[in-house]
C-alpha cells in the first residue's frame, strides 16, 4: 500500500542521513563550503529542468518556479555556503547537528 511505501522511504532517508551525519560533521568548514558551492552551481546549471519538475509536482506556474522558488533556493544555498566557510573561525564551540 501507499502508506507502507511511505514508511519504507522514510526509514531509508533517516538511515542515509544518520550514516552521512558523522562524516559531514567531522569535515572542515572549507570542505563543506566547497560541497555546498558545487551543489549550488549544479542547481543553477540545471535550473530549467528543476523548475519544470517542481511545476509538474506542485502545480505552480512555471514562471513562479523559475523566477521565485529557484532563485530563493540558490540564495539559500549560497547563504549556507558562506556560513560553512566561516564556521571554523567564528563558531569554534558549536557542534554539527545534522546535514
Buried (B, 14 or more C-beta within 10 A) or exposed (E): EEEEEEEEEEEEEEEEEEEEBEEBEEBEBEEBBBEBBEEBEEBBEEBEEBBEEBBEEEEBEEEBBBEEBBEEBBEEBBEBBEBBBEBEEEEEEEEEEEE
